[in-house]
Amino acid sequence: MPDFVKPAYIVLLLFFVVPGSIGGIFATNRGRNVIGWSLLCAVFPIFLLAIYFKKPIREVEGKFKRCGACHEYIPWKDETCKYCSAPQPPRG
């Protein structure tokens, strides 16, 4: 492989594959469409911020659970809801 081709692969990796992979991981952790968010983040890396700050759309085992009182999604290990201060039953 010629030397002048290698930097193009590095640029491709840094600007498309890495943001797409990170976007897919964030989407998985928030219960969202992995393929759609991966492609969106690969083409437009600014959407990494959008998926990072988006609330989950469903419970994700080990990541987010739903508060029994106010039905907001909170981190799995929280013992009280940050929205309504209701105590949460332990999840195992």
N, CA, C and O atoms as CSV, one atom per row, in Angstrom:
chain,resi,resn,atom,element,x,y,z
A,1,MET,N,N,0.845,-1.173,0.000
A,1,MET,CA,C,0.000,0.000,0.000
A,1,MET,C,C,0.896,1.244,0.000
A,1,MET,O,O,1.787,1.363,0.841
A,2,PRO,N,N,0.671,2.152,-0.918
A,2,PRO,CA,C,1.495,3.366,-0.977
A,2,PRO,C,C,1.328,4.219,0.279
A,2,PRO,O,O,0.294,4.182,0.945
A,3,ASP,N,N,2.370,4.985,0.580
A,3,ASP,CA,C,2.360,5.817,1.781
A,3,ASP,C,C,1.343,6.943,1.721
A,3,ASP,O,O,0.833,7.359,2.762
A,4,PHE,N,N,1.033,7.446,0.536
A,4,PHE,CA,C,0.112,8.573,0.446
A,4,PHE,C,C,-1.346,8.182,0.695
A,4,PHE,O,O,-2.186,9.066,0.870
A,5,VAL,N,N,-1.671,6.898,0.716
A,5,VAL,CA,C,-3.038,6.442,0.947
A,5,VAL,C,C,-3.330,6.301,2.444
A,5,VAL,O,O,-4.476,6.478,2.858
A,6,LYS,N,N,-2.350,5.997,3.241
A,6,LYS,CA,C,-2.552,5.736,4.660
A,6,LYS,C,C,-3.180,6.910,5.420
A,6,LYS,O,O,-4.077,6.677,6.230
A,7,PRO,N,N,-2.753,8.156,5.200
A,7,PRO,CA,C,-3.412,9.258,5.926
A,7,PRO,C,C,-4.904,9.375,5.628
A,7,PRO,O,O,-5.668,9.819,6.485
A,8,ALA,N,N,-5.325,8.990,4.441
A,8,ALA,CA,C,-6.746,9.049,4.108
A,8,ALA,C,C,-7.544,8.078,4.971
A,8,ALA,O,O,-8.660,8.399,5.378
A,9,TYR,N,N,-7.001,6.908,5.257
A,9,TYR,CA,C,-7.677,5.953,6.120
A,9,TYR,C,C,-7.744,6.452,7.552
A,9,TYR,O,O,-8.740,6.235,8.242
A,10,ILE,N,N,-6.708,7.106,7.996
A,10,ILE,CA,C,-6.691,7.656,9.344
A,10,ILE,C,C,-7.742,8.750,9.481
A,10,ILE,O,O,-8.456,8.806,10.482
A,11,VAL,N,N,-7.838,9.611,8.487
A,11,VAL,CA,C,-8.851,10.672,8.497
A,11,VAL,C,C,-10.243,10.053,8.486
A,11,VAL,O,O,-11.122,10.497,9.226
A,12,LEU,N,N,-10.450,9.049,7.669
A,12,LEU,CA,C,-11.742,8.366,7.613
A,12,LEU,C,C,-12.086,7.769,8.974
A,12,LEU,O,O,-13.218,7.888,9.444
A,13,LEU,N,N,-11.120,7.137,9.593
A,13,LEU,CA,C,-11.333,6.528,10.902
A,13,LEU,C,C,-11.668,7.583,11.954
A,13,LEU,O,O,-12.629,7.423,12.708
A,14,LEU,N,N,-10.889,8.653,12.009
A,14,LEU,CA,C,-11.076,9.674,13.043
A,14,LEU,C,C,-12.358,10.467,12.879
A,14,LEU,O,O,-13.001,10.802,13.874
A,15,PHE,N,N,-12.741,10.772,11.668
A,15,PHE,CA,C,-13.865,11.667,11.448
A,15,PHE,C,C,-15.205,10.966,11.224
A,15,PHE,O,O,-16.249,11.612,11.314
A,16,PHE,N,N,-15.204,9.677,10.938
A,16,PHE,CA,C,-16.467,8.983,10.691
A,16,PHE,C,C,-16.686,7.779,11.597
A,16,PHE,O,O,-17.759,7.643,12.185
A,17,VAL,N,N,-15.711,6.918,11.720
A,17,VAL,CA,C,-15.897,5.671,12.466
A,17,VAL,C,C,-15.956,5.924,13.973
A,17,VAL,O,O,-16.826,5.380,14.654
A,18,VAL,N,N,-15.055,6.730,14.492
A,18,VAL,CA,C,-15.025,6.973,15.935
A,18,VAL,C,C,-16.302,7.670,16.416
A,18,VAL,O,O,-16.917,7.182,17.364
A,19,PRO,N,N,-16.733,8.787,15.813
A,19,PRO,CA,C,-17.992,9.396,16.279
A,19,PRO,C,C,-19.204,8.482,16.099
A,19,PRO,O,O,-20.115,8.489,16.927
A,20,GLY,N,N,-19.218,7.702,15.028
A,20,GLY,CA,C,-20.324,6.773,14.818
A,20,GLY,C,C,-20.377,5.697,15.889
A,20,GLY,O,O,-21.457,5.338,16.358
A,21,SER,N,N,-19.226,5.183,16.275
A,21,SER,CA,C,-19.160,4.160,17.324
A,21,SER,C,C,-19.584,4.726,18.673
A,21,SER,O,O,-20.341,4.088,19.405
A,22,ILE,N,N,-19.106,5.902,18.999
A,22,ILE,CA,C,-19.473,6.529,20.265
A,22,ILE,C,C,-20.970,6.840,20.290
A,22,ILE,O,O,-21.624,6.645,21.314
A,23,GLY,N,N,-21.506,7.315,19.188
A,23,GLY,CA,C,-22.938,7.575,19.100
A,23,GLY,C,C,-23.764,6.310,19.286
A,23,GLY,O,O,-24.823,6.344,19.912
A,24,GLY,N,N,-23.286,5.199,18.746
A,24,GLY,CA,C,-23.975,3.923,18.932
A,24,GLY,C,C,-23.963,3.462,20.378
A,24,GLY,O,O,-24.949,2.911,20.868
A,25,ILE,N,N,-22.856,3.684,21.058
A,25,ILE,CA,C,-22.759,3.324,22.479
A,25,ILE,C,C,-23.709,4.179,23.308
A,25,ILE,O,O,-24.429,3.664,24.164
A,26,PHE,N,N,-23.711,5.479,23.054
A,26,PHE,CA,C,-24.633,6.373,23.769
A,26,PHE,C,C,-26.080,5.972,23.508
A,26,PHE,O,O,-26.891,5.965,24.434
A,27,ALA,N,N,-26.417,5.640,22.270
A,27,ALA,CA,C,-27.784,5.253,21.924
A,27,ALA,C,C,-28.182,3.967,22.643
A,27,ALA,O,O,-29.309,3.855,23.124
A,28,THR,N,N,-27.290,3.013,22.722
A,28,THR,CA,C,-27.565,1.763,23.424
A,28,THR,C,C,-27.851,2.022,24.893
A,28,THR,O,O,-28.772,1.437,25.464
A,29,ASN,N,N,-27.066,2.897,25.506
A,29,ASN,CA,C,-27.237,3.190,26.925
A,29,ASN,C,C,-28.509,3.960,27.225
A,29,ASN,O,O,-28.928,4.020,28.381
A,30,ARG,N,N,-29.130,4.547,26.221
A,30,ARG,CA,C,-30.355,5.316,26.431
A,30,ARG,C,C,-31.579,4.667,25.788
A,30,ARG,O,O,-32.641,5.286,25.720
A,31,GLY,N,N,-31.443,3.440,25.321
A,31,GLY,CA,C,-32.575,2.706,24.774
A,31,GLY,C,C,-33.061,3.235,23.441
A,31,GLY,O,O,-34.254,3.147,23.149
A,32,ARG,N,N,-32.187,3.773,22.636
A,32,ARG,CA,C,-32.572,4.367,21.354
A,32,ARG,C,C,-32.047,3.526,20.190
A,32,ARG,O,O,-31.324,2.552,20.401
A,33,ASN,N,N,-32.407,3.898,18.973
A,33,ASN,CA,C,-32.018,3.173,17.766
A,33,ASN,C,C,-30.513,3.294,17.533
A,33,ASN,O,O,-30.009,4.382,17.256
A,34,VAL,N,N,-29.809,2.194,17.645
A,34,VAL,CA,C,-28.350,2.193,17.548
A,34,VAL,C,C,-27.872,2.537,16.138
A,34,VAL,O,O,-26.979,3.367,15.975
A,35,ILE,N,N,-28.447,1.918,15.137
A,35,ILE,CA,C,-27.995,2.135,13.765
A,35,ILE,C,C,-28.260,3.565,13.316
A,35,ILE,O,O,-27.388,4.206,12.729
A,36,GLY,N,N,-29.440,4.058,13.585
A,36,GLY,CA,C,-29.782,5.425,13.186
A,36,GLY,C,C,-28.892,6.466,13.833
A,36,GLY,O,O,-28.391,7.365,13.158
A,37,TRP,N,N,-28.692,6.351,15.142
A,37,TRP,CA,C,-27.847,7.320,15.835
A,37,TRP,C,C,-26.377,7.161,15.451
A,37,TRP,O,O,-25.648,8.152,15.406
A,38,SER,N,N,-25.929,5.943,15.176
A,38,SER,CA,C,-24.542,5.740,14.733
A,38,SER,C,C,-24.297,6.441,13.402
A,38,SER,O,O,-23.296,7.140,13.240
A,39,LEU,N,N,-25.202,6.257,12.459
A,39,LEU,CA,C,-25.049,6.907,11.154
A,39,LEU,C,C,-25.136,8.422,11.273
A,39,LEU,O,O,-24.361,9.144,10.646
A,40,LEU,N,N,-26.068,8.899,12.069
A,40,LEU,CA,C,-26.231,10.336,12.257
A,40,LEU,C,C,-24.985,10.951,12.888
A,40,LEU,O,O,-24.529,12.009,12.454
A,41,CYS,N,N,-24.434,10.298,13.905
A,41,CYS,CA,C,-23.224,10.812,14.564
A,41,CYS,C,C,-21.989,10.674,13.686
A,41,CYS,O,O,-21.065,11.480,13.801
A,42,ALA,N,N,-21.948,9.673,12.809
A,42,ALA,CA,C,-20.806,9.526,11.905
A,42,ALA,C,C,-20.765,10.650,10.886
A,42,ALA,O,O,-19.692,11.155,10.558
A,43,VAL,N,N,-21.929,11.045,10.385
A,43,VAL,CA,C,-21.992,12.097,9.375
A,43,VAL,C,C,-21.944,13.480,10.021
A,43,VAL,O,O,-21.267,14.377,9.520
A,44,PHE,N,N,-22.655,13.652,11.121
A,44,PHE,CA,C,-22.716,14.936,11.828
A,44,PHE,C,C,-22.309,14.718,13.284
A,44,PHE,O,O,-23.178,14.466,14.118
A,45,PRO,N,N,-21.030,14.804,13.619
A,45,PRO,CA,C,-20.567,14.507,14.989
A,45,PRO,C,C,-21.166,15.403,16.071
A,45,PRO,O,O,-21.100,15.054,17.249
A,46,ILE,N,N,-21.740,16.531,15.712
A,46,ILE,CA,C,-22.353,17.406,16.708
A,46,ILE,C,C,-23.530,16.711,17.390
A,46,ILE,O,O,-23.907,17.087,18.500
A,47,PHE,N,N,-24.114,15.702,16.743
A,47,PHE,CA,C,-25.221,14.968,17.335
A,47,PHE,C,C,-24.789,14.090,18.503
A,47,PHE,O,O,-25.637,13.541,19.206
A,48,LEU,N,N,-23.476,13.947,18.722
A,48,LEU,CA,C,-23.010,13.261,19.931
A,48,LEU,C,C,-23.493,14.004,21.170
A,48,LEU,O,O,-23.855,13.384,22.170
A,49,LEU,N,N,-23.498,15.318,21.103
A,49,LEU,CA,C,-24.006,16.104,22.227
A,49,LEU,C,C,-25.502,15.892,22.414
A,49,LEU,O,O,-25.991,15.802,23.540
A,50,ALA,N,N,-26.213,15.816,21.315
A,50,ALA,CA,C,-27.658,15.616,21.397
A,50,ALA,C,C,-27.997,14.293,22.059
A,50,ALA,O,O,-28.847,14.255,22.949
A,51,ILE,N,N,-27.361,13.214,21.651
A,51,ILE,CA,C,-27.668,11.908,22.235
A,51,ILE,C,C,-27.150,11.808,23.664
A,51,ILE,O,O,-27.729,11.090,24.480
A,52,TYR,N,N,-26.084,12.506,23.976
A,52,TYR,CA,C,-25.545,12.471,25.334
A,52,TYR,C,C,-26.523,13.111,26.324
A,52,TYR,O,O,-26.696,12.609,27.434
A,53,PHE,N,N,-27.159,14.207,25.928
A,53,PHE,CA,C,-28.050,14.923,26.832
A,53,PHE,C,C,-29.514,14.501,26.718
A,53,PHE,O,O,-30.336,14.976,27.501
A,54,LYS,N,N,-29.871,13.633,25.779
A,54,LYS,CA,C,-31.240,13.148,25.637
A,54,LYS,C,C,-31.572,12.195,26.780
A,54,LYS,O,O,-30.722,11.433,27.239
A,55,LYS,N,N,-32.816,12.252,27.225
A,55,LYS,CA,C,-33.283,11.309,28.226
A,55,LYS,C,C,-33.557,9.970,27.542
A,55,LYS,O,O,-33.849,9.934,26.347
A,56,PRO,N,N,-33.465,8.884,28.282
A,56,PRO,CA,C,-33.803,7.584,27.681
A,56,PRO,C,C,-35.293,7.491,27.384
A,56,PRO,O,O,-36.101,8.198,27.985
A,57,ILE,N,N,-35.649,6.610,26.448
A,57,ILE,CA,C,-37.054,6.439,26.097
A,57,ILE,C,C,-37.650,5.186,26.733
A,57,ILE,O,O,-38.852,4.946,26.625
A,58,ARG,N,N,-36.820,4.394,27.390
A,58,ARG,CA,C,-37.296,3.209,28.096
A,58,ARG,C,C,-36.267,2.836,29.151
A,58,ARG,O,O,-35.158,3.369,29.167
A,59,GLU,N,N,-36.644,1.914,30.034
A,59,GLU,CA,C,-35.699,1.444,31.041
A,59,GLU,C,C,-34.596,0.649,30.361
A,59,GLU,O,O,-34.852,-0.138,29.450
A,60,VAL,N,N,-33.380,0.862,30.811
A,60,VAL,CA,C,-32.228,0.130,30.299
A,60,VAL,C,C,-31.569,-0.536,31.502
A,60,VAL,O,O,-31.081,0.144,32.405
A,61,GLU,N,N,-31.557,-1.844,31.510
A,61,GLU,CA,C,-31.026,-2.622,32.620
A,61,GLU,C,C,-29.608,-2.176,32.978
A,61,GLU,O,O,-28.705,-2.210,32.142
A,62,GLY,N,N,-29.429,-1.761,34.221
A,62,GLY,CA,C,-28.112,-1.341,34.698
A,62,GLY,C,C,-27.760,0.103,34.393
A,62,GLY,O,O,-26.715,0.581,34.834
A,63,LYS,N,N,-28.597,0.808,33.657
A,63,LYS,CA,C,-28.300,2.201,33.280
A,63,LYS,C,C,-29.361,3.166,33.801
A,63,LYS,O,O,-29.042,4.084,34.557
A,64,PHE,N,N,-30.618,2.969,33.405
A,64,PHE,CA,C,-31.712,3.858,33.787
A,64,PHE,C,C,-32.926,3.055,34.232
A,64,PHE,O,O,-33.209,1.982,33.699
A,65,LYS,N,N,-33.644,3.599,35.225
A,65,LYS,CA,C,-34.901,3.002,35.675
A,65,LYS,C,C,-35.940,4.112,35.759
A,65,LYS,O,O,-35.608,5.297,35.740
A,66,ARG,N,N,-37.197,3.711,35.852
A,66,ARG,CA,C,-38.296,4.671,35.900
A,66,ARG,C,C,-38.745,4.859,37.350
A,66,ARG,O,O,-38.945,3.886,38.077
A,67,CYS,N,N,-38.898,6.094,37.753
A,67,CYS,CA,C,-39.379,6.422,39.093
A,67,CYS,C,C,-40.837,5.969,39.211
A,67,CYS,O,O,-41.642,6.201,38.308
A,68,GLY,N,N,-41.164,5.328,40.322
A,68,GLY,CA,C,-42.523,4.858,40.525
A,68,GLY,C,C,-43.510,5.977,40.804
A,68,GLY,O,O,-44.709,5.806,40.581
A,69,ALA,N,N,-43.034,7.123,41.287
A,69,ALA,CA,C,-43.929,8.220,41.651
A,69,ALA,C,C,-44.179,9.181,40.485
A,69,ALA,O,O,-45.328,9.464,40.146
A,70,CYS,N,N,-43.108,9.677,39.879
A,70,CYS,CA,C,-43.276,10.700,38.832
A,70,CYS,C,C,-43.041,10.167,37.419
A,70,CYS,O,O,-43.270,10.888,36.447
A,71,HIS,N,N,-42.591,8.923,37.287
A,71,HIS,CA,C,-42.379,8.238,36.010
A,71,HIS,C,C,-41.288,8.870,35.144
A,71,HIS,O,O,-41.299,8.697,33.925
A,72,GLU,N,N,-40.355,9.593,35.747
A,72,GLU,CA,C,-39.181,10.087,35.028
A,72,GLU,C,C,-38.100,9.013,35.083
A,72,GLU,O,O,-38.103,8.165,35.976
A,73,TYR,N,N,-37.181,9.053,34.131
A,73,TYR,CA,C,-36.081,8.096,34.111
A,73,TYR,C,C,-34.924,8.658,34.911
A,73,TYR,O,O,-34.517,9.805,34.724
A,74,ILE,N,N,-34.396,7.828,35.813
A,74,ILE,CA,C,-33.286,8.236,36.667
A,74,ILE,C,C,-32.185,7.191,36.570
A,74,ILE,O,O,-32.456,6.061,36.165
A,75,PRO,N,N,-30.950,7.533,36.930
A,75,PRO,CA,C,-29.875,6.529,36.911
A,75,PRO,C,C,-30.217,5.328,37.795
A,75,PRO,O,O,-30.871,5.465,38.829
A,76,TRP,N,N,-29.774,4.185,37.379
A,76,TRP,CA,C,-30.131,2.906,37.981
A,76,TRP,C,C,-29.793,2.842,39.469
A,76,TRP,O,O,-30.567,2.288,40.249
A,77,LYS,N,N,-28.660,3.395,39.873
A,77,LYS,CA,C,-28.191,3.245,41.248
A,77,LYS,C,C,-28.720,4.315,42.202
A,77,LYS,O,O,-28.463,4.236,43.404
A,78,ASP,N,N,-29.441,5.300,41.709
A,78,ASP,CA,C,-29.970,6.341,42.584
A,78,ASP,C,C,-31.007,5.758,43.539
A,78,ASP,O,O,-31.870,4.979,43.136
A,79,GLU,N,N,-30.911,6.146,44.813
A,79,GLU,CA,C,-31.845,5.656,45.817
A,79,GLU,C,C,-33.060,6.567,45.968
A,79,GLU,O,O,-34.095,6.145,46.485
A,80,THR,N,N,-32.933,7.831,45.512
A,80,THR,CA,C,-34.070,8.755,45.517
A,80,THR,C,C,-34.156,9.421,44.145
A,80,THR,O,O,-33.153,9.595,43.453
A,81,CYS,N,N,-35.366,9.782,43.779
A,81,CYS,CA,C,-35.593,10.434,42.489
A,81,CYS,C,C,-35.137,11.882,42.571
A,81,CYS,O,O,-35.474,12.583,43.525
A,82,LYS,N,N,-34.378,12.337,41.587
A,82,LYS,CA,C,-33.909,13.721,41.604
A,82,LYS,C,C,-35.004,14.703,41.190
A,82,LYS,O,O,-34.834,15.912,41.353
A,83,TYR,N,N,-36.110,14.215,40.666
A,83,TYR,CA,C,-37.208,15.083,40.237
A,83,TYR,C,C,-38.251,15.283,41.336
A,83,TYR,O,O,-38.724,16.399,41.547
A,84,CYS,N,N,-38.610,14.197,42.038
A,84,CYS,CA,C,-39.662,14.298,43.044
A,84,CYS,C,C,-39.210,13.896,44.448
A,84,CYS,O,O,-39.998,13.964,45.392
A,85,SER,N,N,-37.980,13.489,44.593
A,85,SER,CA,C,-37.371,13.079,45.873
A,85,SER,C,C,-38.029,11.858,46.511
A,85,SER,O,O,-37.914,11.649,47.719
A,86,ALA,N,N,-38.708,11.062,45.715
A,86,ALA,CA,C,-39.335,9.839,46.226
A,86,ALA,C,C,-38.278,8.758,46.381
A,86,ALA,O,O,-37.414,8.608,45.517
A,87,PRO,N,N,-38.337,7.992,47.489
A,87,PRO,CA,C,-37.392,6.893,47.651
A,87,PRO,C,C,-37.662,5.799,46.623
A,87,PRO,O,O,-38.811,5.541,46.265
A,88,GLN,N,N,-36.606,5.169,46.157
A,88,GLN,CA,C,-36.726,4.129,45.124
A,88,GLN,C,C,-36.440,2.760,45.731
A,88,GLN,O,O,-35.536,2.621,46.554
A,89,PRO,N,N,-37.201,1.757,45.329
A,89,PRO,CA,C,-36.899,0.398,45.815
A,89,PRO,C,C,-35.591,-0.081,45.178
A,89,PRO,O,O,-35.292,0.261,44.034
A,90,PRO,N,N,-34.822,-0.867,45.917
A,90,PRO,CA,C,-33.567,-1.355,45.327
A,90,PRO,C,C,-33.851,-2.317,44.181
A,90,PRO,O,O,-34.767,-3.138,44.240
A,91,ARG,N,N,-33.046,-2.191,43.150
A,91,ARG,CA,C,-33.172,-3.087,41.980
A,91,ARG,C,C,-31.930,-3.957,41.959
A,91,ARG,O,O,-30.817,-3.458,42.124
A,92,GLY,N,N,-32.104,-5.205,41.763
A,92,GLY,CA,C,-30.975,-6.108,41.793
A,92,GLY,C,C,-30.798,-6.769,40.540
A,92,GLY,O,O,-29.880,-7.574,40.391
